Amino acid sequence: MNSQRIFITGASSGIGEHLAYAYARRGAILGLAARRIDRLNEVAETCREAGGKTFTYELDVRDEEAAKRVTHQFLKDAGGIDIVIANAGIGGKDQLGSGDPAHINRILSTNILGVTNIVVPFIPTMKNNRSGNIVIISSVAGFRGLIAHGGYSGSKAAVRIMAESWRFNLARFDIRVTTICPGFIDTPIVDNRSFLPFLMKADLAAEKIIRAINRGKKTYIFPWQWRIVVPILRIIPDWMIKTFTAR
Ligand SMILES: NC(=O)c1ccc[n+]([C@@H]2O[C@H](COP(=O)([O-])OP(=O)(O)OC[C@H]3O[C@@H](n4cnc5c(N)ncnc54)[C@H](OP(=O)(O)O)[C@@H]3O)[C@@H](O)[C@H]2O)c1
């Protein structure tokens, strides 16, 4: 079997980094993108030791033109694309009281435009090949507006709904769209939080995500406990949300 050509954003840390290691062990050709190029090169070195071939790209996913350039470069470097994983993302509070929209806008642009900027340029090639897999990292936080994190919840809901729409469009070209909705995964993004139910290690999370992709899942919520919590989260009254997310 030929090596899979996989492009991952946010590969310098956390889930993206562990996806890179897991795919490297499977002998993949990897395109790794993030802003911290030094850190990315360290990840790439570990991937090579594990058996993967790597190309690294210093990229801010909010930059539309740079994202186009990088995706086209990866198509040349790797000779095509099989899977694109739009994983780069940031958390943080809205800081509504500051009167400055910069905080929330940074979250929205990274988590939403960071997906469209990376995924859309790969679609013409996938259409021509009549194959490909688009993977979008959403979150369980995208099923209800959580206190002080409206930007984050809103961004993760937006990409989940976008993926749902794209799935309809792209199925006829045999392009699959998988939306991943993790609960709490042990990465730097959750460093300052004290309440982390069902916390999962990033290496295990990466394996679970790859399994969901391979099985052609449309939406994958994990760890499994969240598949019970999410439907409840969607219908419980506001006062419960306040109690649940104010911790
Ligand atoms: N950990 C969780 O509990 C959890 C739960 C649900 C969903 N998620 C989602 O999972 C994804 C990965 O997060 P993580 O937990 O692995 O957090 P992380 O360890 O903080 O990793 C975030 C990654 O995104 C990259 N990134 C951030 N802003 C970027 C930008 N403007 N341009 C390019 N790359 C950028 C970072 O690289 P640079 O800083 O080097 O650019 C880093 O590699 C995110 O979308 C997050 O929302 C995480």
The ligand as an SDF file (V2000), in Angstrom:
LIG
                    3D

 48 52  0  0  0  0  0  0  0  0999 V2000
   -7.2550   19.6380   24.4480 N   0  0  0  0  0  0  0  0  0  0  0  0
   -8.5880   19.6330   24.5530 C   0  0  0  0  0  0  0  0  0  0  0  0
   -9.1660   19.3790   25.6340 O   0  0  0  0  0  0  0  0  0  0  0  0
   -9.4340   19.8900   23.3380 C   0  0  0  0  0  0  0  0  0  0  0  0
  -10.7960   19.5840   23.4070 C   0  0  0  0  0  0  0  0  0  0  0  0
  -11.5970   19.8250   22.3040 C   0  0  0  0  0  0  0  0  0  0  0  0
  -11.0450   20.3460   21.1520 C   0  0  0  0  0  0  0  0  0  0  0  0
   -9.7170   20.6440   21.1080 N   0  0  0  0  0  0  0  0  0  0  0  0
   -9.1960   21.2170   19.8800 C   0  0  0  0  0  0  0  0  0  0  0  0
   -8.0900   20.4650   19.4510 O   0  0  0  0  0  0  0  0  0  0  0  0
   -7.2500   21.2730   18.6240 C   0  0  0  0  0  0  0  0  0  0  0  0
   -5.7990   21.0940   19.0710 C   0  0  0  0  0  0  0  0  0  0  0  0
   -5.6750   21.6340   20.3760 O   0  0  0  0  0  0  0  0  0  0  0  0
   -4.6920   21.0280   21.4630 P   0  0  0  0  0  0  0  0  0  0  0  0
   -5.5270   20.5720   22.5970 O   0  0  0  0  0  0  0  0  0  0  0  0
   -3.7410   20.1000   20.8510 O   0  0  0  0  0  0  0  0  0  0  0  0
   -3.9820   22.3810   21.9480 O   0  0  0  0  0  0  0  0  0  0  0  0
   -2.4580   22.8750   21.8360 P   0  0  0  0  0  0  0  0  0  0  0  0
   -1.5510   21.8410   22.4070 O   0  0  0  0  0  0  0  0  0  0  0  0
   -2.4660   24.2340   22.4350 O   0  0  0  0  0  0  0  0  0  0  0  0
   -2.1940   22.9450   20.2700 O   0  0  0  0  0  0  0  0  0  0  0  0
   -2.7230   23.9610   19.4710 C   0  0  0  0  0  0  0  0  0  0  0  0
   -1.9790   23.9410   18.1750 C   0  0  0  0  0  0  0  0  0  0  0  0
   -2.5590   24.9210   17.3020 O   0  0  0  0  0  0  0  0  0  0  0  0
   -1.5170   25.6940   16.7540 C   0  0  0  0  0  0  0  0  0  0  0  0
   -1.9880   27.0420   16.4560 N   0  0  0  0  0  0  0  0  0  0  0  0
   -2.6280   27.9090   17.2690 C   0  0  0  0  0  0  0  0  0  0  0  0
   -2.8520   29.0720   16.6380 N   0  0  0  0  0  0  0  0  0  0  0  0
   -2.3290   28.9460   15.3850 C   0  0  0  0  0  0  0  0  0  0  0  0
   -2.2410   29.7910   14.2660 C   0  0  0  0  0  0  0  0  0  0  0  0
   -2.7510   31.0390   14.2760 N   0  0  0  0  0  0  0  0  0  0  0  0
   -1.6490   29.3270   13.1400 N   0  0  0  0  0  0  0  0  0  0  0  0
   -1.1430   28.0620   13.1100 C   0  0  0  0  0  0  0  0  0  0  0  0
   -1.1960   27.2120   14.1240 N   0  0  0  0  0  0  0  0  0  0  0  0
   -1.7860   27.6510   15.2630 C   0  0  0  0  0  0  0  0  0  0  0  0
   -0.4190   25.6950   17.8020 C   0  0  0  0  0  0  0  0  0  0  0  0
    0.8530   25.8840   17.1730 O   0  0  0  0  0  0  0  0  0  0  0  0
    1.7120   27.2500   17.2170 P   0  0  0  0  0  0  0  0  0  0  0  0
    1.4530   27.9060   18.5250 O   0  0  0  0  0  0  0  0  0  0  0  0
    3.1190   26.7530   17.0440 O   0  0  0  0  0  0  0  0  0  0  0  0
    1.2330   28.0330   16.0440 O   0  0  0  0  0  0  0  0  0  0  0  0
   -0.5120   24.2740   18.3250 C   0  0  0  0  0  0  0  0  0  0  0  0
    0.2580   23.4120   17.5300 O   0  0  0  0  0  0  0  0  0  0  0  0
   -7.7760   22.7020   18.7720 C   0  0  0  0  0  0  0  0  0  0  0  0
   -8.5760   23.0280   17.6580 O   0  0  0  0  0  0  0  0  0  0  0  0
   -8.6450   22.6280   20.0200 C   0  0  0  0  0  0  0  0  0  0  0  0
   -9.6510   23.6040   20.0300 O   0  0  0  0  0  0  0  0  0  0  0  0
   -8.8960   20.4300   22.1690 C   0  0  0  0  0  0  0  0  0  0  0  0
  1  2  1  0
  2  3  2  0
  2  4  1  0
  4  5  1  0
  4 48  2  0
  5  6  2  0
  6  7  1  0
  7  8  2  0
  8  9  1  0
  8 48  1  0
  9 10  1  0
  9 46  1  0
 10 11  1  0
 11 12  1  0
 11 44  1  0
 12 13  1  0
 13 14  1  0
 14 15  2  0
 14 16  1  0
 14 17  1  0
 17 18  1  0
 18 19  2  0
 18 20  1  0
 18 21  1  0
 21 22  1  0
 22 23  1  0
 23 24  1  0
 23 42  1  0
 24 25  1  0
 25 26  1  0
 25 36  1  0
 26 27  1  0
 26 35  1  0
 27 28  2  0
 28 29  1  0
 29 30  1  0
 29 35  2  0
 30 31  1  0
 30 32  2  0
 32 33  1  0
 33 34  2  0
 34 35  1  0
 36 37  1  0
 36 42  1  0
 37 38  1  0
 38 39  2  0
 38 40  1  0
 38 41  1  0
 42 43  1  0
 44 45  1  0
 44 46  1  0
 46 47  1  0
M  CHG  2   8   1  16  -1
M  END
$$$$
